[in-house]
Amino acid sequence: MILSSKRGYLKISIKFKMDLIKKSTSVLKSLQLKNGGILATPKNGAYPYVYIRDGVMMTKALNRVKHEKNSEKFYYFVNEHADLDQYSEIFHRYHKDGWPSVSRKHQHDNTGLILHGIYDTYLHTKNKEFLRDMWPLIKKCSGLVFKFSRNKNGLIRTETSIHELYELEKGHEIWANCACTRGLYDASEIAKILGYKNECKEWQKKAKQIHSNILKKMFNRKTGLFMKNLRFPEVCDSSQLSPFYFNLANSQQILKRTLKHLEKNLWYREAGGFRRFRKFEVTKDWHWYTGGSGGWTVFTAWTGKFYRKIGENKSCSRCERWIKKTAKRTEGILPEHIATREEYDVWKENEIEFNSRILKGMQKSEELNEKFVKKFKEDIVYWAVPLGWSHAEYILMKKDIGKNV
């Protein structure tokens, strides 16, 4: 397989004997704490916190490899520590002991994701007792989704979302809207299972309303694509796949157009993989390109799954082979993203927030870079190794192909 590059062509020819599903499962289990929380990276890594978004995706992956009890433990952790009566939102991250560790408030996708993850776990266990234990949390999260959508557009209004980036995501943003809509649909199903007819009808009705508004108001007829944010109708972003990720849209034509759009604008030609968004299009601050703005494992797994869904098997294979090549370089542990050493050094020169977490990430990335340059003769920096969410999305790519999830 040949990958185009501004510097010529990078030829990928790899023999990868490791079972990456088993390795990914092992990584996910290793990140779970005794109290049920799941860290985004190991304690000495770049993100030594329980991130809710990452955690939900990791539980979805664990469910698909028959470790549902690990998933249940995560939601008991959230149920114990969320304290929605006091805080009125699911925060984006928590310390390993359960205390909030908040740097981004009002990141409302997390509330919908909790509902989605609880229902996904139930679908794999059929454990109604688990749902009953979660019911108070489910009711409070569902009520918050109603609160978040009380505005004239009838859409979820958030401060930040999947990229945790205020400048780009404040307002009516696609990932947060889709996550909350899917969560409310799933909460309605839970209410039905437990016999709460009023909540079932009320939540389903609200989910349909937000869903309808996403399809009508967040779709750009000029481009034929879903918009990242109503404030930036033509910005290119991997999260434009959100309606498909949460099974809220099924148009093959729009999906094909979206993938073509992402391929043209976000494929990292220097070293492969999909970026999360175009560099410096909206965000001018180098801090938001930590470690270099390169190819992300999570979003490459997304595109791989959706390429397969539309029958573009060669493109799907390209994404999977890039992930496996990355895994081969790192002995089976997947990073958040990669970048060329040149781009990493430019970021390092311009970074403005060298906190302890970033410094730890830099130390680990530079140690790996030195090791891999000697071994593979490729000057690539691997950031946040391993990232649990990356392993989770690889599992989901392999297990969910051809399914509506």
PyMOL commands that set and color helices and strands:
alter all, ss='L'
color gray80, all
select helices_A, chain A and resi 20-30+52-64+68-81+84-87+109-125+128-148+166-169+174-194+197-217+238-245+252-266+286-289+297-309+313-329+341-350+356-376+388-399
alter helices_A, ss='H'
color red, helices_A
select strands_A, chain A and resi 2-5+8-11+50-51+93-94+219-220+225-226+337-340+380-383
alter strands_A, ss='S'
color yellow, strands_A
deselect
rebuild
show_as cartoon
